[in-house]
Amino acid sequence: MINSKKSKIWYGGDYNPDQWEKEVWDEDLRMFKLSGIDVATLNVFGWSKNQPDEDTYDFGWLDEMMDKLHADGVGVCLATSTAAHPAWMARKYPDVLQVDFYGRKRKFGGRHNSCPNSPTFRKYSVRMAEKLAERYKDHPALLIWHINNEYGGAGNCYCDNCEAAFREWLKERYGTLEAVNRAWNTGFWGHIFHSWEDIVLPSGLSEEWYGANGRTETNFQGISLDYMRFHSDSLLECYKLEYEAVKKHTPDIPVTTNLMGAFKKLDYHKWAKALDVVSWDSYPRFDTPHSYTGMMHDLMRGLKEGQPFMLMEQTPSQQNWQPYNSLKRPGVMRLWSYQAVARGADTVMFFQLRRSIGACEKYHGAVIEHVGHEHTRVFRECAQLGAELQKLGDTIIDAKFQAKVAIVFDWENWWAIEMSSGPTIDLRYVDEAHKYYKALYELGIAADVVSVEADLSSYDLVIAPVMYMVKQGVANKLEQYVQAGGSLISTFFSGIVNESDLVTVGGYPGELRKLFGIWAEEIDALLPTQRNRMIVSAGTNGMKEEYECGLLCDLIHSEGAEVKAVYGDDFYQGMPALTVNKFGEGEAWYLATSPEQAFIKDWLSQLCSSRGIQPIIQNVPEGVETTIRYKDKQQYLFVLNHNDQAVQIDLAQVTGTDLLTDRSLTGGEVELAAHDVMIIKLS
């Protein structure tokens, strides 16, 4: 349980009373009660108010608000306020200011504006965290600590402090300059380093530039890859310092910081090890595929091996920072909230509880709108959800998720793929992973999204798309998984490099060659307008005879693998496009190209069926999502209708009680209204 002080799904969000006069506070608390809000996140950006100069600390407003919230039955997610340093600090200690990609020193402004390796920032951020912990360690409203906010949301830093810290990081990682030179292949272009002081950060002044596609391009992938690791580790070290400061005084209070889904800059698998609870901010666009949002929830749940997570932020209605900030249509906020709960969230929280009147977030949605009263559509919907969460109580709290399929997702692999100098700028790792998740989602088959370090033994099918980087020990781990009876899928552009982005010689897919029973001789990059075809072997159940493919085509030769599909066009017509290799008790599939979505769905449907992996409910209408959470011996089936119209759903033999309506369900067909939800306690 995230925190036993509130044995229900937490409901609330970011609250900034420091932006308002005190006469507004009591009105806010009145509306919190009306809407069922029972948790408020305080002090996210309160640093400059709490510390007006180097020697003065003033927590008077926070004392008063902590007491007021507790008196009204509202718990506090207390932030350490360190996501934006005060102006006086930037003026007095310029080392706290970041240096950008082109070597320009920033001035005070924005947020996430501190150098993570600044001694000043680390000193004062830790001191602020400790003062808060000392002050509120015994306060009955305190539920959880919220360190900083959305780490990494600004640009990377390229200052002298970071450069010096990077050299120390390299010494710890590699030990010797000789090992660094080997890892980076510095014999290329005469880059051999003979002194640690010769190493500079990769930036727009050295090895990197911004490409036409918006990606960072680099001359030396090994250097840039290590800088990505270093930057993630630097911010993580800042988090850990504050974590230790609050844990010293509140060892039993959990600690988190809000993550951002598939956020490229930070290796969240590494970060999750330092979090007591994973929390994240979910901001899908109006047109974001529901499967993609589902994958992000599952990615966050998978960071701590299935432990329930916090939905720390979502908007009650519209956002302010996207190109087109559409309203959430009636019922959608409730629906998307339950989608998070269905996939492992034990909190439903918003940014923000009251709309700001100035600056860049004044048009970001809130529970309490600018009109200032409860007579709005958004408030009514929030109040309805608050009442339902109160009714659910602790029924679903701490319920787990079970899946027989896993998708492997690796941040360092993502970095390496997208800073590779070829073979195509159109290869996007997250998109490729989502293709497989989307197919499973539409089939109604549960999937975990897991680290390359995860224990795979409980899964019948593991999908590792575009496993370009094969880290030390991973090939052996995958061999053991398949040898013991598991089914593994990987794809084109896999097994190419090690964790230093050095090519594994001896033929692609490198260390995976024996497992997949193939040799990939060449890799063809197709233009966006080009397509090839996959001709599927006769007798493959549930598959069409041919499908389109594109993006990349590995030209592979079987070395014992059975060919299941071949290319239909070009000079490599007839060469294998899909193979399966029997390995021990299991099998390893290699898909040598990126096919149309219909192929992936048909193929996974056939594979899952042959392994006894069944959807929760058969033949659900398009746009209907189903999941199950498990608690002790009880199962809770979530059925979510993402359609703009009502649908008929055949529950077949499913019986139970809808916890939201108390309706008894005895199987057969039921109607589910547009954007509506059922949570069925199964009999």
Residue pairs with C-beta under 8 A, 6 or more apart in sequence:
1 7
1 346
1 397
1 398
2 10
2 144
2 254
2 277
2 308
2 310
2 346
2 347
3 75
3 143
3 144
3 253
3 254
5 75
5 143
6 38
6 39
6 75
6 143
7 393
7 394
7 397
8 38
8 389
8 390
8 392
8 393
8 394
8 397
9 341
9 345
9 346
9 347
9 348
9 389
9 392
9 396
9 397
10 38
10 39
10 75
10 143
10 310
10 346
10 347
10 348
10 349
11 36
11 37
11 38
11 39
11 347
11 348
11 349
11 385
11 386
11 389
11 390
12 32
12 37
12 38
12 39
12 40
12 41
12 74
12 77
12 349
12 350
12 353
13 37
13 39
13 40
13 41
13 313
13 349
13 350
13 351
13 352
13 353
13 367
14 40
14 41
14 44
14 313
14 349
14 350
14 351
14 352
14 353
15 28
15 40
15 41
15 42
15 352
15 353
15 354
16 44
16 45
16 352
16 354
16 356
17 24
17 25
17 28
17 42
17 61
17 65
18 43
18 46
18 49
18 61
18 62
19 356
19 357
20 28
20 354
24 354
25 65
25 68
27 372
28 353
28 354
28 368
29 68
29 69
29 72
29 74
31 367
31 368
31 373
31 374
31 379
32 38
32 40
32 72
32 74
32 353
33 72
33 73
34 374
34 379
34 383
35 367
35 374
35 379
35 382
35 383
35 386
36 382
36 383
36 385
36 386
36 387
36 389
36 390
37 74
37 353
37 367
37 382
37 386
38 73
38 74
38 75
39 74
39 75
39 76
39 77
39 143
39 347
39 349
40 69
40 74
40 75
40 76
40 77
40 353
41 76
41 77
41 78
41 79
41 146
41 312
41 349
42 62
42 65
42 66
42 69
42 76
42 77
42 78
42 79
43 50
43 62
43 78
43 79
43 80
43 81
43 132
44 79
44 81
44 83
44 146
44 149
45 81
45 83
45 84
45 111
45 149
46 62
46 79
46 81
47 81
47 82
47 84
47 85
47 86
47 128
48 84
48 86
48 87
48 88
49 58
49 61
50 57
50 58
50 59
50 62
50 81
50 128
51 57
51 58
51 86
51 124
51 128
52 58
52 86
52 88
53 88
54 88
54 89
54 92
57 131
59 131
59 132
59 135
63 135
66 76
66 78
66 136
66 139
66 141
66 142
67 141
69 75
69 76
69 141
70 76
70 139
70 140
70 141
74 141
75 141
75 142
75 143
76 139
76 141
76 142
76 143
77 143
77 144
77 145
77 146
77 312
77 349
78 132
78 136
78 142
78 144
78 145
78 146
79 145
79 146
79 147
79 148
79 149
80 125
80 128
80 129
80 132
80 145
80 146
80 147
80 148
80 242
80 246
81 128
81 132
82 114
82 125
82 128
82 129
82 147
82 148
82 242
83 111
83 112
83 148
83 149
83 150
84 110
84 111
84 112
84 113
84 114
85 96
85 113
85 114
85 121
85 124
85 125
87 108
89 96
89 120
89 121
89 124
90 96
90 97
90 107
90 108
90 113
91 108
93 118
93 120
94 105
95 115
95 118
95 119
95 120
95 159
95 161
96 114
96 115
96 118
96 120
96 121
97 105
97 106
97 107
97 108
97 113
97 114
97 115
97 118
97 159
98 105
98 106
98 113
98 114
98 115
98 154
98 155
98 157
98 158
98 159
99 105
99 106
99 115
99 157
99 158
99 159
99 160
99 162
100 106
100 155
100 158
101 155
101 156
101 158
101 203
101 204
101 208
101 210
102 203
102 204
102 205
103 158
103 203
103 204
103 205
105 159
106 113
110 154
111 149
111 153
111 154
112 150
112 151
112 152
112 153
112 154
113 154
114 121
114 125
115 121
115 157
115 159
115 161
115 162
116 157
116 162
116 231
116 234
116 235
116 237
116 238
117 157
117 159
117 161
117 162
117 164
117 165
117 234
118 159
118 161
119 161
121 238
122 238
122 241
125 148
125 238
125 241
125 242
126 241
126 242
126 245
129 147
129 241
129 242
129 245
129 246
130 245
130 246
130 248
130 249
132 246
133 145
133 245
133 246
133 248
133 249
133 250
134 249
136 142
137 249
137 250
142 250
142 253
143 253
144 253
144 254
144 255
144 256
144 277
145 243
145 246
145 250
145 253
145 254
145 255
145 256
146 256
146 257
146 258
146 279
146 312
147 239
147 242
147 243
147 246
147 255
147 256
147 257
148 238
148 239
148 242
148 257
149 257
149 258
150 258
150 260
150 281
151 235
151 238
151 239
151 257
151 266
152 231
152 232
152 235
152 260
152 263
152 265
152 266
153 260
156 227
156 231
156 265
157 231
158 201
158 203
158 205
162 201
162 234
163 200
163 201
165 230
165 234
166 199
166 201
166 227
166 230
167 196
167 197
167 199
169 226
169 230
169 233
169 234
170 180
170 196
170 199
170 226
170 230
171 196
173 226
174 180
174 183
177 193
177 194
177 195
177 196
180 186
180 193
180 199
181 187
181 192
181 193
183 222
183 226
183 500
183 502
184 191
184 220
184 222
184 223
184 226
184 500
185 220
185 222
185 502
186 192
186 193
186 220
188 220
189 219
191 220
193 199
200 206
201 227
202 208
202 218
202 220
202 223
202 224
202 227
204 210
207 218
207 219
207 220
207 223
207 224
208 216
208 217
208 218
208 219
208 224
209 216
209 217
210 216
210 217
211 217
211 425
212 425
213 425
215 418
215 419
215 425
216 224
216 419
217 419
217 421
218 224
218 419
218 421
221 416
221 419
221 420
221 421
221 501
222 500
222 501
222 502
224 419
225 412
225 415
225 416
225 419
225 500
225 501
228 265
228 412
228 415
229 267
229 412
231 265
232 265
232 266
232 267
232 270
232 271
232 411
233 270
235 266
236 266
236 270
236 271
236 274
239 257
239 271
239 274
240 274
243 255
243 274
246 253
246 255
247 255
254 276
254 277
255 275
255 276
255 277
256 275
256 276
256 277
256 278
256 279
256 310
256 312
257 275
257 279
258 279
258 280
258 281
258 312
258 313
259 266
259 268
259 271
259 278
259 279
259 280
259 281
259 300
259 303
260 280
260 281
261 280
261 281
261 282
261 296
261 299
261 300
262 296
262 299
262 430
264 411
264 414
264 415
264 418
266 411
267 411
267 412
268 299
268 303
268 411
269 303
269 410
269 411
269 451
269 453
270 411
271 303
272 278
272 303
272 304
275 303
275 304
277 304
277 307
277 309
277 310
278 300
278 301
278 303
278 304
278 307
278 309
278 310
279 309
279 310
279 311
279 312
279 347
280 296
280 300
280 309
280 310
280 311
280 312
280 313
281 312
281 313
281 314
281 351
282 293
282 296
282 297
282 311
282 313
282 314
282 336
282 340
283 313
283 314
283 315
283 319
283 322
284 292
284 293
284 336
285 322
285 324
285 326
286 324
286 326
289 434
289 438
290 339
290 441
290 623
290 625
290 642
291 434
291 437
291 438
291 441
291 442
292 434
292 437
292 438
293 336
293 339
294 339
294 343
294 437
294 441
294 625
295 433
295 434
295 437
295 438
295 441
295 449
297 309
297 339
297 340
297 343
297 344
297 345
298 343
298 344
298 401
298 437
298 447
298 448
298 449
299 409
299 449
300 309
300 344
301 307
301 308
301 309
301 343
301 344
301 401
301 448
301 449
302 409
302 448
302 449
302 450
302 451
302 454
303 309
303 451
305 450
305 454
306 344
306 400
306 401
306 448
308 344
308 345
308 346
308 397
308 398
308 399
308 400
309 344
309 345
309 346
310 345
310 346
310 347
310 349
311 337
311 340
311 341
311 345
311 347
311 348
311 349
312 347
312 349
313 349
313 350
313 351
314 333
314 336
314 337
314 340
314 348
314 349
314 350
314 351
315 328
315 333
315 350
315 351
315 364
315 365
316 328
316 333
316 350
316 365
316 366
316 367
316 378
316 381
316 382
317 327
317 328
317 333
317 365
317 378
318 325
318 326
318 327
318 328
318 363
318 364
318 365
319 325
319 364
319 365
320 360
320 361
320 362
320 363
320 364
321 360
321 364
325 363
328 336
328 365
329 644
329 675
330 377
330 381
330 675
331 381
331 674
331 675
331 676
332 675
333 378
333 381
333 382
333 385
334 381
334 384
334 385
334 388
334 675
334 677
335 640
335 641
335 642
335 675
335 676
335 677
337 348
337 385
338 638
338 640
338 677
338 679
339 625
339 640
340 348
341 348
341 396
341 638
342 625
342 627
342 629
342 638
342 640
343 401
343 627
344 400
344 401
344 629
346 396
346 397
346 398
348 385
348 389
350 365
350 366
350 367
350 382
351 364
352 361
352 364
352 365
352 366
352 367
353 366
353 367
353 368
354 366
354 367
354 368
355 362
355 363
355 364
355 365
355 366
355 368
355 369
355 370
356 362
356 364
357 370
365 378
366 378
367 378
367 379
367 382
368 374
368 379
369 376
369 378
369 379
373 379
374 380
374 383
388 660
391 659
391 660
392 659
392 660
392 679
395 631
395 636
395 659
395 681
396 629
396 631
396 636
396 679
398 631
399 629
399 630
399 631
399 636
400 629
400 630
400 631
401 446
401 448
401 627
401 628
401 629
401 630
402 446
402 628
402 630
403 446
403 447
403 448
403 459
404 446
404 458
404 459
404 460
404 461
404 611
404 613
405 440
405 445
405 446
405 447
405 448
405 459
405 460
405 461
405 462
405 463
405 608
405 613
406 447
406 448
406 449
406 450
406 454
406 456
406 459
406 461
406 462
406 463
407 433
407 436
407 437
407 447
407 448
407 449
407 450
407 462
407 463
407 464
407 465
408 450
408 451
408 452
408 454
408 462
408 463
408 464
408 465
408 467
409 433
409 449
409 450
409 451
410 451
410 452
410 467
410 469
410 471
412 469
412 471
412 499
413 429
413 452
413 466
413 467
413 468
413 469
414 429
414 430
416 468
416 469
416 497
416 501
417 427
417 429
417 466
417 468
417 469
417 493
418 427
418 428
418 429
420 468
420 501
422 525
423 493
423 523
423 524
423 525
423 552
424 525
424 526
424 551
424 552
426 528
426 551
427 466
427 493
427 551
427 552
429 465
429 466
432 465
432 466
432 491
432 594
433 449
433 465
433 466
435 465
435 594
435 597
435 600
436 463
436 465
436 489
436 600
436 604
437 447
437 449
438 597
438 600
438 601
439 597
439 600
439 601
439 604
439 605
440 446
440 447
440 604
440 608
441 447
441 625
442 601
442 622
443 601
443 604
443 605
443 608
443 615
444 615
444 616
444 617
444 618
444 620
444 626
445 604
445 608
445 613
445 614
445 615
446 616
446 627
446 628
448 459
450 456
452 464
452 471
452 474
456 462
456 477
456 478
456 481
456 486
457 481
457 484
457 486
459 486
460 486
460 487
460 611
460 612
460 613
461 486
461 487
461 488
461 489
461 607
461 608
461 611
461 613
462 478
462 481
462 486
462 487
462 488
462 489
463 488
463 489
463 490
464 478
464 488
464 489
464 490
464 494
465 489
465 490
465 491
466 490
466 491
466 492
466 493
466 494
467 490
467 491
467 494
467 495
467 512
468 493
468 494
468 495
468 496
468 497
469 496
469 497
469 498
469 499
469 501
470 494
470 495
470 497
470 498
470 504
470 510
470 511
470 512
471 498
471 499
472 498
472 499
474 511
475 495
475 510
475 511
475 512
475 515
478 488
478 512
478 515
478 588
479 514
479 515
479 583
481 488
481 586
482 488
482 515
482 583
482 584
482 586
482 587
482 588
483 583
483 584
483 585
483 586
484 584
484 585
484 586
485 584
485 585
485 586
486 586
487 586
487 587
487 588
487 589
487 607
487 611
488 515
488 586
488 587
488 588
488 589
489 588
489 589
489 590
489 591
489 607
490 509
490 512
490 516
490 588
490 589
490 590
490 591
491 590
491 591
491 592
491 594
492 520
492 523
492 551
492 552
492 553
492 554
492 591
492 592
492 593
492 594
493 523
493 552
493 554
494 508
494 509
494 512
494 590
495 504
495 508
495 509
495 510
495 511
495 512
495 513
495 516
496 503
496 504
496 508
496 509
496 510
497 503
497 504
497 510
498 504
503 510
504 510
504 511
506 513
507 513
507 519
507 520
507 521
508 519
508 520
508 521
508 523
508 554
509 516
509 518
509 520
509 590
513 519
513 559
515 581
515 583
515 588
516 561
516 579
516 581
516 588
516 589
516 590
517 558
517 559
517 560
517 561
517 579
517 581
517 583
517 588
518 556
518 557
518 558
518 559
518 561
518 576
518 579
518 581
518 590
519 556
519 557
519 559
520 554
520 555
520 556
520 592
521 555
521 556
521 557
522 554
522 555
523 552
523 553
523 554
523 555
524 552
524 553
524 554
524 555
524 570
524 572
525 551
525 552
526 532
526 550
526 551
526 552
526 553
528 550
530 550
531 548
531 549
531 550
532 548
532 549
532 550
532 553
532 567
532 568
532 569
532 570
532 593
533 546
533 547
533 548
533 549
533 567
533 568
533 569
534 546
534 547
534 548
534 549
534 565
534 566
534 567
534 568
534 577
534 578
534 593
534 595
534 599
535 545
535 546
535 565
535 566
535 567
535 568
535 577
536 543
536 544
536 545
536 546
536 547
536 564
536 565
536 578
537 563
537 564
537 565
540 564
540 606
541 606
542 602
542 605
542 606
542 609
543 599
543 602
543 603
543 606
544 598
544 602
546 568
547 595
547 596
547 598
547 599
548 595
548 596
549 567
549 577
549 593
549 594
549 595
549 596
549 599
550 593
550 594
551 593
551 594
552 593
552 594
553 567
553 570
553 572
553 577
553 592
553 593
554 592
554 593
555 572
555 575
555 592
556 575
556 576
556 579
556 590
556 592
557 575
557 576
558 576
558 579
560 581
561 576
561 579
561 580
561 581
561 588
561 590
562 579
562 580
562 581
562 582
563 576
563 578
563 579
564 578
564 579
564 580
565 576
565 577
565 578
566 573
566 574
566 575
566 576
566 577
567 573
567 574
567 575
567 576
567 577
567 593
576 592
577 591
577 592
577 593
578 589
578 590
578 591
578 592
579 589
579 590
579 592
580 587
580 588
580 589
580 590
581 587
581 588
581 589
581 590
589 607
608 614
615 626
616 626
616 627
616 628
616 637
617 626
617 637
617 639
617 649
617 650
617 651
617 652
617 654
618 650
618 652
619 650
620 626
620 639
620 649
621 643
621 647
621 648
621 649
622 643
623 641
623 642
623 643
623 647
624 639
624 640
624 641
624 642
624 643
624 647
624 649
624 672
625 638
625 639
625 640
625 642
626 637
626 638
626 639
626 640
627 637
627 638
628 635
628 636
628 637
628 638
629 635
629 636
629 638
630 636
634 681
634 682
635 681
635 682
636 659
636 679
636 680
636 681
636 682
637 654
637 656
637 678
637 679
637 680
637 682
638 677
638 678
638 679
638 680
639 649
639 672
639 677
639 678
639 680
640 677
641 647
641 672
641 673
641 674
641 675
641 676
641 677
642 675
643 674
643 675
644 674
644 675
645 674
646 671
646 672
646 673
646 674
646 676
647 671
647 672
648 669
648 670
648 671
649 669
649 670
649 671
649 672
650 668
650 669
651 665
651 667
651 668
651 669
651 670
652 667
652 668
653 667
654 665
654 667
654 680
654 682
655 665
655 666
655 667
655 682
655 683
656 665
656 680
656 681
656 682
656 683
657 663
657 664
657 665
657 680
657 681
657 683
658 665
658 678
658 679
658 680
659 679
659 680
659 681
660 677
660 678
660 679
661 678
665 678
665 680
670 678
672 678
